[in-house]
């Protein structure tokens, strides 16, 4: 049985994730004085760092202490209140504007978002999502380096270590989600606009930052708060995706949360909660997604 199959089967269960966390804490204590080998690599359009250590600078702001944030993550699976420092946001936007855009499925490349929009116009198979990490570059770009430093921000990395027990790796992806007409099947193959929960690993946490103003008409993220702790048996042994109609029968409607925010706004989420991305209809969304596991 492969590692991915094991994750797919067992990472659905909360008690497995709790055991995984405590095992990581034990292993962290055992290996406390051992030298770990940090490594960063590109995996397609993603950046991945192993055995991360904190950045020397701070790139974010928190509006609560660690214990309050952890309590919200444990209870709701969500903490709203992360923020990129203004100079960090400005640097990200400048570097993003000068980066190639890559459509991972078709391998099409574009110089800017205007070219993507022209390609998408009248196209039945448009680029719903384009990536800014260029897999064709052997060396890391300035944008890649900045993304990596933000992901290792000392405040966020400390939070992730506390929530997970120990962070073994960080995976980053920076994407534009475009405004385009697309057939449902085509879009769903590259854009998770249906409710689902993640099973990447036995334990994981995401941090999201909007780099453009984002509301429900421009690709906001939506989740069902607390659903990481409350799943029915059929949720655990069936498919990880469910229809909105069914989930609204299974959960309190007040727990459905659309997350809107200005450029620089961020949030932390346990994505074993049911969640999805909304389809942009008025303007595109630029967002940085960081997975700790």
C-alpha positions as CSV (number, residue, x, y, z in Angstrom):
1,X,0.0,0.0,0.0
2,X,1.5,3.4,-1.0
3,X,2.0,6.3,1.3
4,X,-0.6,8.4,-0.6
5,X,-3.1,5.5,-0.2
6,X,-2.5,5.3,3.5
7,X,-3.0,9.1,3.8
8,X,-6.2,8.9,1.8
9,X,-7.7,6.2,4.0
10,X,-6.5,7.2,7.5
11,X,-6.0,11.0,7.5
12,X,-9.8,11.5,7.5
13,X,-10.1,10.5,11.1
14,X,-9.6,13.1,13.9
15,X,-8.1,10.6,16.4
16,X,-5.4,9.6,13.8
17,X,-4.5,13.3,13.4
18,X,-4.3,13.7,17.2
19,X,-2.0,10.6,17.5
20,X,0.1,12.0,14.7
21,X,0.5,15.3,16.5
22,X,1.7,13.7,19.7
23,X,4.1,11.4,17.9
24,X,5.6,14.5,16.2
25,X,6.0,16.2,19.6
26,X,7.8,13.1,21.0
27,X,10.1,12.9,17.9
28,X,10.8,16.6,18.2
29,X,12.0,16.1,21.8
30,X,14.1,13.0,20.9
31,X,15.8,14.8,18.0
32,X,16.0,18.2,19.7
33,X,19.8,18.4,19.5
34,X,20.2,16.8,16.1
35,X,21.2,18.9,13.1
36,X,18.4,18.7,10.5
37,X,19.0,19.1,6.8
38,X,17.0,21.9,5.4
39,X,16.2,21.5,1.7
40,X,14.1,23.5,-0.7
41,X,12.9,22.3,-4.2
42,X,10.4,23.0,-6.9
43,X,7.8,20.4,-7.5
44,X,6.1,21.6,-10.7
45,X,4.5,25.0,-9.9
46,X,4.9,24.5,-6.1
47,X,7.8,25.3,-3.8
48,X,8.5,22.8,-1.1
49,X,10.9,23.2,1.9
50,X,11.8,20.4,4.3
51,X,12.7,20.7,8.0
52,X,12.1,24.5,7.9
53,X,13.7,26.9,10.3
54,X,12.3,30.4,11.0
55,X,13.1,33.4,8.8
56,X,15.4,36.0,10.3
57,X,12.8,38.7,9.6
58,X,9.1,39.1,10.4
59,X,6.8,39.4,7.3
60,X,3.4,39.2,9.0
61,X,1.3,40.7,11.8
62,X,-1.0,38.8,14.2
63,X,-3.8,40.5,16.2
64,X,-4.0,37.8,18.9
65,X,-1.7,35.7,21.0
66,X,-0.8,32.1,20.0
67,X,-3.1,30.5,22.6
68,X,-6.1,32.4,21.4
69,X,-5.3,31.5,17.8
70,X,-4.8,27.8,18.6
71,X,-8.1,27.8,20.5
72,X,-10.0,29.1,17.5
73,X,-8.2,26.6,15.2
74,X,-9.1,23.7,17.5
75,X,-12.8,24.8,17.9
76,X,-13.6,26.3,14.5
77,X,-10.8,25.1,12.3
78,X,-10.3,28.8,11.4
79,X,-8.5,31.9,12.6
80,X,-9.1,35.2,10.9
81,X,-6.6,37.9,11.6
82,X,-3.3,37.3,9.9
83,X,-1.9,40.2,7.9
84,X,1.0,40.7,5.6
85,X,3.1,43.8,6.4
86,X,2.6,46.5,3.9
87,X,6.2,46.4,2.6
88,X,5.9,42.6,2.2
89,X,2.7,43.0,0.2
90,X,4.2,45.7,-2.0
91,X,7.2,43.5,-2.8
92,X,5.0,40.5,-3.6
93,X,2.9,42.5,-5.9
94,X,5.9,44.1,-7.7
95,X,7.6,40.7,-8.2
96,X,4.3,39.1,-9.2
97,X,3.7,41.7,-11.9
98,X,7.1,40.9,-13.4
99,X,6.6,37.1,-13.4
100,X,5.5,34.7,-16.1
101,X,2.1,33.0,-15.6
102,X,1.9,29.3,-16.2
103,X,-1.2,27.2,-16.8
104,X,-0.2,23.9,-15.3
105,X,-2.6,21.7,-17.3
106,X,-1.8,22.9,-20.8
107,X,1.7,24.2,-20.1
108,X,0.8,27.5,-21.7
109,X,2.9,30.5,-20.5
110,X,1.9,34.2,-20.5
111,X,3.7,37.4,-19.8
112,X,0.8,39.0,-17.9
113,X,-2.8,38.6,-16.9
114,X,-4.0,40.6,-19.9
115,X,-2.6,37.8,-22.2
116,X,-4.4,35.2,-20.1
117,X,-7.7,37.1,-20.5
118,X,-7.2,37.3,-24.3
119,X,-6.5,33.6,-24.4
120,X,-9.6,32.8,-22.3
121,X,-12.0,34.9,-24.4
122,X,-14.3,32.6,-26.3
123,X,-12.2,29.6,-25.3
124,X,-14.2,26.5,-24.1
125,X,-11.1,25.3,-22.2
126,X,-9.8,28.4,-20.5
127,X,-7.0,28.9,-18.0
128,X,-9.1,29.1,-14.8
129,X,-6.0,29.2,-12.7
130,X,-2.4,30.3,-13.6
131,X,0.6,29.9,-11.4
132,X,3.5,32.2,-10.7
133,X,6.2,29.7,-9.7
134,X,8.0,28.9,-12.9
135,X,9.1,25.3,-13.0
136,X,11.3,25.9,-16.1
137,X,13.7,28.0,-14.0
138,X,16.5,25.9,-12.4
139,X,17.3,28.5,-9.8
140,X,14.8,30.1,-7.4
141,X,13.6,33.5,-8.5
142,X,13.4,36.6,-6.2
143,X,9.6,35.8,-6.0
144,X,10.3,32.2,-5.0
145,X,12.7,33.3,-2.3
146,X,10.3,35.9,-0.9
147,X,7.4,33.3,-0.8
148,X,9.7,30.9,1.1
149,X,10.7,33.5,3.6
150,X,7.0,34.5,4.3
151,X,6.1,30.8,4.8
152,X,8.9,30.6,7.4
153,X,7.8,33.8,9.2
154,X,8.7,33.1,12.8
155,X,5.2,33.9,14.1
156,X,3.4,31.6,11.6
157,X,5.9,28.8,11.8
158,X,5.7,28.8,15.6
159,X,1.9,28.6,15.3
160,X,2.1,25.8,12.8
161,X,4.5,23.9,15.0
162,X,2.2,24.2,18.0
163,X,-0.9,23.1,16.1
164,X,0.8,20.2,14.3
165,X,3.4,19.1,16.9
166,X,6.2,19.7,14.4
167,X,6.3,21.0,10.8
168,X,8.2,18.5,8.6
169,X,7.6,20.4,5.3
170,X,6.0,23.5,3.8
171,X,4.5,23.7,0.4
172,X,3.7,27.0,-1.3
173,X,1.7,28.0,-4.3
174,X,0.9,31.4,-5.7
175,X,-1.9,31.7,-8.2
176,X,-4.2,34.0,-10.1
177,X,-7.8,32.7,-10.3
178,X,-9.3,34.3,-13.5
179,X,-12.7,35.5,-14.5
180,X,-13.7,33.2,-17.4
181,X,-16.5,31.1,-18.8
182,X,-15.9,27.4,-18.5
183,X,-17.7,24.1,-18.6
184,X,-18.3,22.7,-15.2
185,X,-16.2,19.5,-15.7
186,X,-13.2,21.5,-17.1
187,X,-13.2,23.9,-14.2
188,X,-13.5,21.3,-11.5
189,X,-10.5,19.5,-12.8
190,X,-8.3,22.5,-11.9
191,X,-10.3,24.6,-9.5
192,X,-11.8,23.2,-6.3
193,X,-15.1,25.0,-6.5
194,X,-17.0,22.1,-4.8
195,X,-17.1,21.4,-1.1
196,X,-14.4,18.9,0.0
197,X,-12.0,18.3,2.8
198,X,-8.2,17.7,2.5
199,X,-6.4,14.4,3.2
200,X,-2.9,15.5,2.2
201,X,-1.2,13.9,5.2
202,X,-2.0,12.7,8.7
203,X,-1.8,16.3,10.0
204,X,-1.7,19.7,8.2
205,X,-2.6,23.3,8.4
206,X,-3.0,26.0,5.7
207,X,-2.3,29.7,5.7
208,X,-3.9,31.9,3.0
209,X,-3.1,35.4,2.0
210,X,-5.2,37.5,-0.4
211,X,-2.9,39.7,-2.5
212,X,-5.8,41.5,-4.1
213,X,-9.1,42.7,-2.5
214,X,-11.3,39.6,-2.4
215,X,-15.1,39.1,-1.9
216,X,-17.6,36.5,-2.8
217,X,-17.7,37.8,-6.4
218,X,-13.9,37.6,-6.8
219,X,-13.1,34.1,-5.7
220,X,-13.3,34.2,-1.9
221,X,-12.7,31.1,0.2
222,X,-15.6,29.4,2.0
223,X,-15.6,26.8,4.7
224,X,-17.9,25.1,7.2
225,X,-16.6,26.1,10.6
226,X,-16.1,23.2,13.0
227,X,-16.6,20.5,10.4
228,X,-13.0,19.2,11.1
229,X,-14.4,18.0,14.4
230,X,-17.9,17.0,13.3
231,X,-18.2,14.5,10.5
232,X,-20.8,11.8,10.1
233,X,-19.7,8.2,9.4
234,X,-20.7,8.6,5.7
235,X,-18.5,11.6,5.5
236,X,-15.5,9.6,6.7
237,X,-16.0,6.4,4.7
238,X,-17.4,8.0,1.5
239,X,-16.0,10.5,-0.9
240,X,-14.2,13.6,0.5
241,X,-16.4,15.9,-1.6
242,X,-20.1,16.6,-1.0
243,X,-22.8,18.8,-2.6
244,X,-23.7,22.1,-1.0
245,X,-27.3,21.0,-0.8
246,X,-26.4,17.9,1.3
247,X,-24.0,19.7,3.5
248,X,-26.5,22.4,4.3
249,X,-28.7,19.5,5.7
250,X,-25.8,18.1,7.7
251,X,-24.4,21.3,9.2
252,X,-25.7,24.5,10.8
253,X,-26.2,27.2,8.2
254,X,-24.5,29.7,10.5
255,X,-21.3,27.7,10.3
256,X,-20.9,28.4,6.5
257,X,-18.4,31.2,6.4
258,X,-17.4,33.1,3.3
259,X,-14.0,34.8,4.0
260,X,-13.6,38.2,2.4
261,X,-10.7,40.6,2.9
262,X,-8.6,43.4,1.5
263,X,-5.2,42.8,-0.1
264,X,-2.8,41.6,2.6
265,X,-5.5,39.9,4.6
266,X,-4.8,36.3,5.7
267,X,-6.2,33.5,7.7
268,X,-5.2,30.1,9.1
269,X,-7.3,27.0,8.5
270,X,-7.4,23.3,9.3
271,X,-8.5,22.2,5.8
272,X,-9.9,19.0,7.1
273,X,-12.9,21.3,7.4
274,X,-15.2,21.2,4.4
275,X,-14.2,24.1,2.2
276,X,-14.2,25.4,-1.4
277,X,-13.2,28.3,-3.6
278,X,-16.0,30.5,-5.1
279,X,-15.8,31.2,-8.8
280,X,-14.7,34.8,-9.6
281,X,-17.3,36.6,-11.6
282,X,-16.3,40.3,-11.4
283,X,-12.5,40.4,-10.9
284,X,-9.6,37.9,-10.6
285,X,-8.0,36.8,-7.3
286,X,-4.3,36.7,-6.6
287,X,-3.6,34.5,-3.5
288,X,-0.7,32.8,-1.7
289,X,-1.4,29.4,-0.2
290,X,0.9,27.9,2.3
291,X,0.6,24.3,3.5
292,X,2.3,23.1,6.7
293,X,2.5,19.4,7.3
